[in-house]
Amino acid sequence: MNAAEQEQLHAFHAWLTEACERGPVPVLTGKNGDMDTIGSAIALSASHPRLMACGIHIGRTAKRVVENLQAPFRKIAAERTSWPAAMGGLIIVDAAAPGQVGVQLPEGVPMCIIDHHATSDWELKDGDMNLQWEVRATTQIIDRYLMAYAPMARSDDVRKMLLAGLITDTGRFRHADAGAFESAQHMLTDSSIDYASFLQFIESETTSPSERGSLLRGLSRAKSVESGPWNIVHTYSGTLEGRLAGMLVGTGAEIALVSRFRDGQTRLTARAPRSSTQQGIHLGHLMSAIAERIGGEGGGHDGAAGWSGNTDRIAAESAFIAQVAIAKRKEDL
Ligand SMILES: [Mn+2]
């Protein structure tokens, strides 16, 4: 952690202390409900009784971990959301844009964004804060805060929440960096967590026959195209797009794209292996460029990103493929 980050944590602590003095402070998760966003919200909420983890959706892995640990998390309605009266502030974790939380945000409440995406579409007002760090998971930022300002909150269960977010966002440490390992070590040190069995628990996910069917159909529809200097393998599927994209990367795709159309909305999910990001691909930037061109919202990380909007599926796919075509390729390493 550098001096600027230490200073930011100090400012965040002051912001949070004041907000909690004014009233309840919801800690809102991203609408994908992945383990990083849910784990971050629950772990941070353990540091003060006025904080409450909440969100519109809890993803599959996060749901299993939350149920297993009986962790406090409040599901809120996406429409006509009822916020607590006299909120002292609102914290949003692991979401790069207002559209990624899935609810209408309350007016006139100071906000703090805690995120690690490469892109950010938040507009900050006076009294708002943004903690956007270049780390592999938002739970790393949360743990840094807890270590410095609420060490008592770092129970084994809280550490498991943090660790689970780090494990899943790094793809079981396949996309980790030195900082991610350092965070993992902090989370495990002086805990009684058995890392290997916790990992086994996280990985013991079952696939239903219908899900297996859609994954297989998605694979059988996959097409490989050349776009400028890049190879893209793309398909569409109604579910488990992230997992399907990971499988496409496993076929040797330089860029994997899975699209989905549902209820008038198209969603693009893209993944790229490290070899592609090292040669200049940044999927998060590509997705924001698409949003600028055809509308909707897009962003994310270099090797994992998404876009969603009202355009039909074929037009969105074409926009992605066209954007990739103009992405320069660095000399092979
Ligand atoms: Mn994340």
Residues whose N, C-alpha, C, O or C-beta is under 5 A from the ligand:
A	BS01	MN	D36 D94 R136 A137 T138 D169
